[in-house]
Amino acid sequence: MKLIKNTKTSEEQTFELIFRRYYVRLCGFANKFIGDTAESEEIVQEAFLNVWKKREKLNLDDDIRPYLFKSVQNLCYNFLEHQKVEDKYYKVIYDVYKNQKKDYQTFESVMYSELQAKVDEVIESLPQRCREIFCLSRWDGLKYGEIAEKLQISVKTVETQMSRALVILRKELSDYLVFMIITLLL
């Protein structure tokens, strides 16, 4: 009773005695609700802060202990409700991100398919000898010397034909490449 009356008159030493007397017990009590020691300590500190702020207005006739435990319990309930809201929020964000990732993968897949179709179209439009040399180099992995030997032409001819094929490919695919680069940067 003396501690309560002293608390009402806002004596810091009395408040400190109450804090030391109940802090550990209240942390254990809060931890039963929360299951997180650090959060429990925060809640108990908040409860004591509220008592300190309301010390002049509190009407505590007999004992401060029930008030403290009820205050901690209410703060724990508030914390748990807030956690539910936060968990829902994070779930929504996760679902949106997951769906965007799927959408992006689908978009990438479509872009790749379109690009591959365009590359195939451009390669088919190359002059026959140019196409043949390009395919031997890129698809079969032959070196210029091997292509020259296989087709019985000079290495210089192979270089010239490859250069032509690459110029045509760059020109025909430039719009796709710019779009792909912009897409990757976004």
C-alpha positions in Angstrom: 0.0 0.0 0.0 2.8 2.3 0.8 4.4 1.7 -2.6 1.2 2.6 -4.4 0.8 5.8 -2.5 4.3 6.7 -3.2 3.8 5.9 -6.9 0.9 8.3 -7.0 3.1 11.0 -5.6 5.5 10.2 -8.5 8.6 9.3 -6.5 11.1 7.8 -8.8 12.7 5.5 -6.2 9.3 3.9 -5.4 8.7 3.4 -9.1 12.1 1.8 -9.4 11.3 -0.6 -6.5 8.1 -1.6 -8.2 9.9 -2.1 -11.5 12.6 -4.3 -9.9 10.0 -6.3 -7.9 7.8 -7.2 -10.9 9.9 -6.9 -14.1 11.2 -10.4 -14.2 7.8 -12.0 -13.3 6.0 -9.8 -15.9 8.5 -10.8 -18.6 7.9 -14.4 -17.9 4.1 -13.8 -18.0 4.4 -12.0 -21.3 6.7 -14.6 -22.8 3.9 -17.2 -22.2 1.7 -15.3 -24.6 4.4 -14.1 -27.1 7.0 -16.8 -27.1 9.7 -14.2 -27.8 11.9 -13.0 -24.9 13.0 -9.8 -26.6 9.4 -8.8 -27.5 8.2 -9.8 -24.0 10.7 -7.4 -22.5 9.6 -4.6 -24.8 6.0 -5.2 -23.8 6.8 -5.1 -20.1 8.8 -1.9 -20.5 5.9 -0.4 -22.4 3.5 -1.4 -19.5 5.8 0.3 -17.0 6.1 3.4 -19.2 2.3 3.6 -19.3 2.2 3.3 -15.5 4.8 6.1 -15.2 2.9 8.3 -17.6 -0.4 7.8 -15.9 1.0 7.7 -12.3 -1.0 10.8 -11.3 -4.3 9.5 -12.7 -4.2 5.9 -11.6 -6.7 4.8 -9.0 -5.1 1.8 -7.4 -6.7 1.2 -4.0 -4.9 -2.0 -2.8 -2.2 -3.4 -5.1 -0.5 -2.5 -8.3 0.3 -6.1 -9.2 -3.1 -7.0 -10.8 -3.0 -3.7 -12.8 0.5 -4.5 -14.1 -0.4 -8.1 -15.1 -3.6 -7.0 -16.8 -1.8 -4.2 -18.6 0.9 -6.7 -19.8 -1.8 -9.1 -20.9 -3.6 -6.5 -22.9 -0.4 -5.3 -24.6 0.4 -9.0 -25.5 -3.1 -9.3 -27.1 -2.5 -6.1 -29.0 0.9 -7.4 -30.1 -0.5 -10.7 -31.3 -3.3 -9.0 -33.2 -0.7 -6.7 -34.9 1.4 -9.8 -35.8 -1.7 -11.4 -37.5 -2.2 -8.2 -39.6 1.6 -8.1 -40.3 1.6 -11.8 -41.3 -1.3 -11.3 -43.7 0.4 -8.3 -45.2 3.7 -10.2 -45.7 1.7 -13.1 -47.2 0.0 -10.8 -49.7 3.4 -9.3 -50.6 4.9 -12.8 -51.0 1.9 -14.0 -53.2 2.1 -10.9 -55.4 5.9 -11.3 -55.8 5.5 -15.0 -56.5 2.9 -14.3 -59.1 5.0 -11.5 -60.6 7.9 -13.9 -60.8 5.7 -16.5 -62.6 4.4 -13.8 -64.9 8.0 -12.6 -65.6 9.1 -16.1 -66.3 6.2 -16.6 -68.7 7.1 -13.2 -70.3 10.7 -14.3 -70.6 9.7 -17.6 -72.1 7.4 -15.9 -74.7 10.2 -13.4 -75.5 12.7 -16.2 -75.9 10.4 -18.1 -78.2 9.7 -15.1 -80.3 13.4 -14.2 -80.5 14.3 -17.8 -81.5 11.6 -17.8 -84.2 12.9 -14.6 -85.6 16.5 -15.8 -85.5 15.4 -19.0 -87.3 13.5 -16.9 -89.9 16.5 -14.6 -90.5 18.9 -17.6 -90.8 16.5 -19.2 -93.4 16.5 -16.0 -95.3 20.3 -15.9 -95.7 21.8 -16.9 -99.0 22.4 -20.6 -99.2 26.2 -20.7 -98.9 26.1 -18.0 -96.2 23.5 -20.0 -94.2 25.5 -23.2 -94.6 28.7 -21.6 -93.3 26.9 -19.9 -90.4 25.2 -23.1 -89.4 28.4 -25.1 -89.5 30.1 -22.5 -87.3 27.3 -21.8 -84.8 25.3 -25.0 -84.6 28.0 -27.6 -85.4 30.8 -25.7 -83.6 33.3 -25.9 -86.4 36.2 -23.5 -86.7 36.7 -21.4 -89.8 39.6 -23.6 -91.0 37.5 -26.8 -90.6 34.6 -25.2 -92.5 36.9 -24.1 -95.3 38.3 -27.6 -95.5 34.9 -29.3 -95.4 33.4 -27.0 -98.1 36.7 -26.8 -100.1 36.8 -23.0 -99.9 39.3 -20.5 -98.5 39.3 -19.4 -94.9 38.9 -15.8 -96.2 35.6 -16.8 -97.9 34.4 -18.4 -94.7 35.3 -15.2 -92.8 33.5 -13.0 -95.4 30.4 -15.1 -95.4 30.2 -15.2 -91.5 30.7 -11.5 -91.4 27.8 -11.0 -93.9 25.6 -13.4 -91.8 26.3 -11.5 -88.6 25.6 -8.1 -90.2 22.2 -9.4 -91.5 21.4 -10.9 -88.1 22.3 -7.7 -86.2 20.2 -5.6 -88.6 17.2 -7.9 -88.5 17.3 -8.5 -84.8 18.2 -5.0 -83.6 14.6 -4.2 -82.5 14.4 -7.4 -80.5 17.8 -6.9 -78.9 17.0 -3.3 -77.8 13.6 -4.5 -76.4 15.3 -7.4 -74.6 17.9 -5.1 -73.1 15.2 -2.7 -71.9 13.2 -5.5 -70.5 16.2 -6.9 -68.6 16.9 -3.4 -67.1 13.4 -3.1 -65.8 
